[in-house]
Amino acid sequence: MHRFAIAAILWCAALAQGQPPPPQAPKPAAPLTFRDEKAILKTHSIKVGGKDLSYRSLTGFLPIKTEAGEIEAQLFYTAYLVDSGDAKQRPVTFCFNGGPGAGSLWLHLGAIGPRRVPMNPDGSMPPPPYRLVDNPSTWLDKTDLVFIDPVGTGYSRAKTPDIAKRFFSLRGDIESVGTVIRTWLTENRRWGSPLFLAGESYGTTRAAGLAGHLVEKGVSFNGIFLISTILNFQTARFARGNDLPYAVFLPTYTAIAHYHKRLPADLQASLEKAIGESRRYASGEYQGVLYKGDSLTAAERQKAVAQLARLTGLSPAFIDRSDLRIEIQRFCKELMREKGLTVGRLDGRLTSSTEGSLASERPEFDPSLTAIRPPYTSAMNQYAREELGFETEYEYFALGGGVTAPWDFHIASSPGGQGYADTSLALREALAKNPYMKIFVASGYYDLATPFEAALYTIHHMGLDSNLRKNFQFAEYEAGHMMYIHETSLTKLKQDVDQFFTSTLTAR
């Protein structure tokens, strides 16, 4: 009997017996209809560094096609182009965020684009309604910009859910974004321009992977901006048998404890001193403590408890109960527990009340994420339609919602496809093949999502030739994961980026 006839019989029988009808299998989503469309062109102007800057915006979709020419996915993008005498001499920077599952709105409207979302000076959420203002710290005076939303983020969509699953992996993501970059270079005749990548968070994972992937496709980059970096996921996965995160997170715990005035007086007197002592302990004696595990003597354990309490502001009893291993979520909940506050994961400066859940071990939500999601999401929806002239019925997936299948972190560079994702290997290969490429690494002291010491650890373990180690430039900021929501750090980031562009391009 046909399955729909059977379903109808079961439905009627259930109604006759006074029972709720059996659940119906969801209908498969109809394939989306894609077609090649021209990007929306608008003209704008802004004042940067005291000078007027005229530019064009191009907003639309870039397709990913099968060998037969059928569009199976469309990636949303916004490009900003400054008219100049010879466009081919002007750099192009491709920008994206992370997640995986985050749209590019964060870098776009926070740090790099010509318009930005103003937060409170410390990065906390302003009262609604939210607004957009000109961004004098935009990178547009140094480079043309192309913001890309991978499949499942922003307005980017695959034709069907089954097709979408192919993009929800480290490999699929890198290959699709790489295809879009090559398509944009071809359509805009910019293969001869100096090329840069800018990624944040998982976007740095993508950027490093792209550098290795695209060099094999004939695309070499002049420079890469790694903002809030994670390349080797072993540094951030708290799991039995993996003690590395406990060590590389410790200096960030110290920085956050310092911000909230939880450290002893001598460490509280200087953030630099506090971080320096924490770094030395984390990379030295603490490694030995973790290595010994249960074989620690009572005296060694007592000494470690005291030192960790000194560097984190947590109670010795809590550290002892935690077996000298402080997991990120428990730190966020415990540091300010006596004041009824939880500290943020993305930005440990920001807090929220934990009233009603004081006994729980883990936060109910991240106060630093809830501070930024409404302003940025609201501003992006307004900006796309009112200023860029882009209309769509799609929901803009700012962070999550569009990635509808588990993300596959496997990559071929992990032996046998096993272990932790690690695109630092792809970055090393790209540097070996293109030794002119420079890397800028930006980190926030109060970032628990991608700690600054974890980024350094990864880069210091890439097995680089001494000459290639000189290709890296590091900058640290007194802010969190999105250091640009802190206005002082946004200004410093712009200064550091300008210097990087200048030094990289003059070295050609």
C-alpha positions in Angstrom: 0.0 0.0 0.0 1.2 3.5 -0.7 2.8 5.2 2.4 0.5 8.2 2.2 -2.6 5.9 2.2 -1.2 4.1 5.3 -0.6 7.4 7.0 -4.2 8.5 6.3 -5.6 5.3 7.8 -3.5 5.7 11.0 -4.6 9.3 11.3 -8.3 8.4 11.0 -8.0 5.5 13.4 -6.3 7.7 16.0 -9.1 10.3 15.8 -11.8 7.5 16.2 -10.2 6.3 19.4 -9.9 9.8 20.8 -6.1 9.7 20.7 -3.8 12.3 19.2 -2.8 11.4 15.7 0.7 10.0 15.1 3.3 12.5 14.1 3.8 13.0 10.4 7.2 12.8 8.8 8.3 16.3 7.8 8.2 17.0 4.2 11.6 17.5 2.5 12.4 21.1 1.9 11.9 22.2 -1.6 15.1 23.0 -3.4 15.9 26.7 -3.5 15.8 28.4 -6.9 19.2 30.0 -7.8 20.0 32.2 -10.8 22.9 34.4 -11.8 22.2 37.9 -10.7 24.1 41.1 -10.9 25.4 42.6 -7.7 23.8 45.7 -6.3 26.0 48.8 -6.9 26.0 51.8 -4.6 28.3 54.8 -4.2 29.4 56.2 -0.8 32.0 58.4 0.8 33.7 58.6 4.2 36.4 60.6 5.9 39.4 58.6 7.0 42.5 60.1 8.4 41.2 63.6 7.7 40.7 62.8 4.0 37.6 62.2 2.0 37.4 58.7 0.5 34.9 57.9 -2.2 34.0 54.2 -2.7 31.6 51.8 -4.3 29.8 48.9 -2.7 28.9 45.7 -4.5 26.5 43.4 -2.7 25.1 40.1 -4.0 25.8 36.4 -4.3 28.7 34.4 -5.8 27.8 31.0 -7.0 29.3 27.6 -6.5 28.5 25.4 -9.5 28.8 21.8 -10.4 30.9 20.7 -13.4 27.6 20.7 -15.4 27.2 24.4 -14.5 24.3 24.0 -12.1 24.4 26.4 -9.1 24.4 24.3 -5.9 25.1 27.1 -3.5 25.3 30.9 -3.3 27.6 32.8 -1.0 26.6 36.3 0.1 29.3 38.9 -0.2 29.8 42.7 0.1 32.8 44.3 -1.6 34.0 47.8 -1.1 36.2 49.3 -3.9 38.0 52.6 -4.0 38.5 54.1 -7.4 42.2 54.7 -8.1 44.4 55.2 -11.1 45.3 51.6 -11.4 43.0 49.3 -9.5 45.3 46.3 -10.0 47.9 48.0 -7.8 45.5 48.3 -5.0 45.4 45.5 -2.4 42.3 43.3 -1.9 41.5 41.8 1.5 39.0 38.9 1.8 37.3 38.9 5.2 35.2 36.4 7.2 34.4 35.4 10.7 34.3 32.1 12.4 31.9 30.0 14.5 31.8 27.8 12.5 28.4 29.3 11.7 29.2 33.0 12.1 28.4 35.5 9.4 31.0 38.2 8.5 29.0 41.0 10.1 31.2 41.0 13.2 34.4 42.1 11.4 32.3 43.9 8.8 30.4 46.2 11.2 32.9 46.1 14.1 36.4 46.7 12.8 37.1 46.6 9.1 34.2 48.0 7.1 33.4 51.7 6.5 30.4 51.6 8.8 30.3 50.2 12.4 28.0 49.5 15.3 28.9 51.7 18.3 28.9 49.9 21.6 29.4 51.5 25.0 33.1 52.6 25.3 33.9 49.4 27.4 32.2 47.1 24.8 29.0 46.5 26.7 25.6 46.7 25.0 24.1 50.1 24.5 20.3 50.7 24.8 18.2 50.0 21.8 17.4 51.1 19.1 20.9 50.4 17.7 22.6 52.5 15.1 25.4 52.7 12.5 28.1 55.3 12.3 31.0 56.0 10.0 34.1 54.0 11.0 37.2 56.1 10.9 39.2 53.0 11.7 38.1 51.2 8.5 40.8 49.5 6.5 39.4 50.8 3.3 42.0 53.5 3.0 44.7 50.8 2.7 42.8 48.0 0.8 39.7 47.1 -1.1 37.5 44.8 1.0 35.5 41.7 0.2 33.3 40.3 3.1 32.3 36.6 2.5 29.6 34.6 4.4 30.2 30.9 4.0 27.3 28.5 3.4 25.0 28.4 6.4 26.0 31.9 7.5 24.5 35.3 6.7 22.3 35.1 3.6 24.4 32.2 2.1 22.5 29.1 1.2 22.9 25.7 -0.4 20.2 24.5 -2.8 19.1 21.6 -0.6 19.9 20.5 3.0 21.8 17.4 1.7 24.0 19.6 -0.4 24.5 22.0 2.5 26.0 19.1 4.6 28.9 18.9 2.2 29.9 22.4 3.2 29.6 21.9 6.9 33.2 20.6 7.3 36.7 22.0 7.6 37.5 20.7 4.1 34.2 21.6 2.4 34.2 25.1 4.0 37.8 25.8 2.8 37.2 24.5 -0.7 33.9 26.5 -1.1 35.4 29.8 0.1 38.5 29.2 -2.0 36.2 28.8 -5.1 34.4 32.0 -4.3 37.7 33.9 -3.9 39.0 32.7 -7.3 35.6 33.5 -8.9 35.7 37.1 -7.5 39.3 37.6 -8.7 38.3 36.5 -12.2 35.1 38.5 -12.5 36.7 41.6 -11.2 40.1 41.1 -13.0 42.1 41.4 -9.8 44.4 38.5 -10.1 47.3 40.9 -10.3 46.5 42.8 -7.1 48.3 42.3 -3.8 46.1 39.8 -1.9 45.3 39.5 1.9 43.1 37.4 4.1 41.5 38.5 7.3 39.8 35.9 9.6 38.5 36.0 13.1 38.2 33.0 15.5 37.3 29.9 13.4 37.9 32.3 10.5 41.6 32.1 11.4 41.4 28.3 11.1 39.8 28.9 7.6 42.4 31.5 6.6 45.3 29.2 7.4 43.7 26.3 5.6 42.9 28.6 2.6 46.5 29.7 2.4 47.6 26.1 2.0 44.7 25.2 -0.3 44.9 28.2 -2.7 48.6 28.2 -3.1 48.0 25.0 -5.0 45.5 26.8 -7.2 47.9 29.6 -8.1 46.8 32.1 -5.5 49.6 33.4 -3.2 48.8 35.9 -0.5 51.0 38.9 0.6 49.6 38.7 4.1 47.1 37.2 6.5 45.4 38.8 9.5 44.7 36.2 12.2 42.4 37.9 14.7 41.6 36.0 17.9 43.4 32.9 16.6 42.8 29.2 16.9 44.6 27.0 14.4 45.2 23.9 16.6 42.1 22.8 18.4 44.0 20.7 20.9 44.8 23.9 22.7 41.1 24.5 23.4 39.5 21.1 24.0 39.2 20.3 27.7 39.2 16.5 27.7 40.7 13.7 29.8 44.2 13.0 28.6 44.6 16.5 27.1 46.2 18.7 29.7 47.4 21.4 27.3 44.4 23.7 27.6 44.8 24.0 31.4 48.2 25.5 30.8 47.6 27.8 27.9 44.4 29.2 29.4 46.0 30.1 32.7 47.4 33.5 31.6 44.0 34.6 30.4 42.5 33.5 33.7 45.1 35.7 35.4 44.3 38.7 33.1 40.5 38.4 33.8 41.1 38.0 37.6 43.3 41.2 37.4 40.5 43.1 35.6 38.1 42.2 38.4 40.6 42.9 41.1 40.8 39.3 42.4 44.6 39.0 42.6 46.9 39.7 45.5 48.2 43.2 45.9 51.6 42.7 44.2 50.1 41.2 41.1 47.2 43.6 41.1 49.6 46.5 40.8 50.6 45.6 37.2 48.7 43.7 34.5 52.0 43.1 32.7 53.6 41.6 35.8 50.6 39.4 36.5 50.5 38.1 33.0 54.3 37.6 32.9 54.3 35.5 36.1 51.4 33.5 34.9 53.0 32.8 31.5 56.2 31.6 33.2 54.4 29.3 35.6 52.1 27.9 32.8 55.0 27.1 30.5 57.3 25.9 33.2 56.5 24.4 36.6 52.8 23.9 35.9 53.6 21.7 33.0 55.5 19.4 35.3 52.6 19.4 37.8 50.1 18.3 35.1 52.5 15.7 33.8 52.9 14.1 37.2 49.1 13.7 37.7 48.3 11.5 40.7 52.0 10.9 41.4 52.3 14.4 42.9 53.4 14.4 46.5 51.2 16.1 49.1 53.7 18.9 49.4 53.9 19.4 45.6 50.1 19.5 45.4 49.8 22.0 48.2 52.4 24.3 46.5 50.5 24.0 43.1 47.2 24.8 44.8 48.6 27.9 46.4 50.2 29.2 43.2 47.1 28.6 41.1 45.0 30.4 43.7 47.5 33.3 43.5 47.3 33.5 39.7 43.5 33.0 39.3 41.8 34.6 42.3 40.0 31.3 42.9 39.8 29.7 46.3 42.4 27.0 47.2 39.5 24.6 48.1 38.0 25.0 44.6 41.3 24.4 42.9 42.0 21.4 45.0 38.5 20.0 44.2 39.2 20.7 40.5 42.3 18.5 40.6 44.5 21.5 39.7 42.7 21.7 36.4 40.5 24.7 35.9 37.9 24.3 33.1 36.8 27.4 31.3 33.1 27.3 32.1 33.7 26.6 35.8 36.1 29.5 35.9 33.5 31.9 34.4 31.0 30.8 37.0 33.3 30.7 40.0 35.5 33.8 39.8 32.7 36.3 40.9 30.3 33.8 42.5 30.4 35.6 45.9 29.1 38.7 44.1 26.4 36.8 42.2 28.1 37.5 38.9 29.2 35.4 35.9 32.1 36.6 33.7 32.0 36.3 29.9 33.7 33.7 27.7 34.2 35.9 24.7 35.1 38.9 26.9 35.9 38.3 30.5 35.5 42.0 31.4 31.7 41.7 30.9 29.5 40.1 33.6 25.9 39.2 34.2 23.8 38.5 37.3 23.4 34.8 38.2 20.5 35.5 40.6 18.4 32.3 40.9 21.2 30.0 39.9 24.0 30.6 42.4 24.6 26.9 43.1 25.2 25.9 39.5 28.6 25.0 38.2 28.3 26.5 34.7 26.9 29.7 33.3 23.4 29.7 31.8 24.6 32.0 29.0 27.6 34.0 28.0 27.1 37.7 29.0 29.6 38.9 26.5 27.8 37.1 23.6 24.4 38.5 24.7 25.9 42.0 24.7 26.8 41.9 21.0 24.3 39.7 19.3 21.2 42.1 19.3 23.1 45.3 18.2 25.0 43.6 15.4 22.1 41.5 14.1 19.8 44.5 14.0 22.4 46.7 12.4 23.2 44.2 9.7 19.6 43.7 8.7 19.1 47.5 8.5 22.4 48.2 6.7 21.9 45.6 4.0 18.5 46.9 3.0 18.7 50.6 3.6 22.3 51.5 2.7 23.5 48.6 0.5 20.2 48.3 -1.3 20.1 44.5 -0.9 16.6 43.0 -0.5 16.0 39.3 0.4 13.4 37.2 2.2 16.2 35.1 3.8 17.0 35.4 7.5 20.5 36.7 8.2 22.3 34.0 10.2 24.6 36.0 12.5 25.8 33.1 14.6 24.3 29.7 14.3 20.9 28.7 12.9 22.1 28.1 9.4 24.5 25.3 10.1 22.0 22.4 10.4 24.4 19.4 10.7 27.3 18.5 12.9 30.5 20.2 11.8 33.2 17.8 10.6 36.6 19.0 11.9 38.6 16.3 10.2 41.3 17.4 7.8 43.8 15.4 5.7 46.8 16.9 7.5 45.7 15.2 10.7 47.3 11.7 10.4 44.7 9.3 9.1 42.0 12.1 9.5 42.1 11.6 13.3 42.8 13.8 16.2 42.3 17.5 16.6 41.8 19.8 13.7 45.1 21.7 13.1 45.4 24.1 10.1 48.8 25.4 11.3 50.2 22.6 9.2 48.6 24.0 6.1 49.9 27.5 7.0 53.4 26.1 7.4 53.2 24.5 4.0 51.9 27.8 2.5 54.8 29.7 4.1 57.3 27.2 2.7 55.9 27.6 -0.8 55.4 31.4 -0.5 58.1 32.7 1.9 57.1 36.3 1.1 53.7 35.9 3.0 53.5 37.8 6.3 51.2 37.0 9.2 49.7 39.4 11.7 48.4 37.8 14.9 46.0 39.9 17.1 44.8 38.6 20.5 42.8 40.0 23.4 43.9 39.5 27.0 40.4 38.8 28.2 39.4 36.3 25.5 38.5 32.8 26.8 37.4 31.6 23.4 40.8 31.8 21.8 43.4 32.6 24.5 46.5 34.6 23.5 48.9 32.1 25.0 47.3 29.3 23.0 47.9 31.2 19.8 51.5 31.7 20.7 51.9 28.0 21.6 50.5 26.9 18.3 52.8 29.2 16.2 55.8 28.3 18.3 55.2 24.6 17.5 54.8 24.8 13.7 58.3 23.6 13.1 59.2 26.8 11.1 62.6 27.6 9.7 64.2 30.5 11.6 63.8 32.8 8.6 60.1 32.1 8.3 59.5 32.9 12.0 60.4 36.5 11.2 57.3 36.6 9.0 55.0 36.8 12.1 54.0 40.0 13.9 52.1 39.8 17.2 49.8 42.3 18.9 47.9 42.0 22.1 45.0 44.2 23.4 43.4 44.9 26.7 40.1 43.6 25.4 38.3 40.4 24.6 37.6 38.1 21.6 36.2 41.0 19.6 38.8 43.5 20.7 37.3 46.1 18.4 34.2 46.6 20.5 36.5 48.3 23.0 37.1 51.7 21.4 40.7 52.1 22.6 41.6 48.7 21.2 39.9 49.5 17.9 42.1 52.5 17.5 45.2 50.6 18.4 44.2 47.7 16.0 43.9 50.2 13.1 47.3 51.6 13.9 48.9 48.1 14.0 47.1 47.1 10.8 48.2 50.2 8.9 51.8 49.5 9.9 51.5 45.9 8.8 50.1 46.9 5.4 52.9 49.4 4.9 55.7 47.1 5.9 54.3 44.1 3.9 53.7 46.1 0.7 57.0 48.0 0.8 58.9 44.7 1.2 57.7 43.5 -2.2 
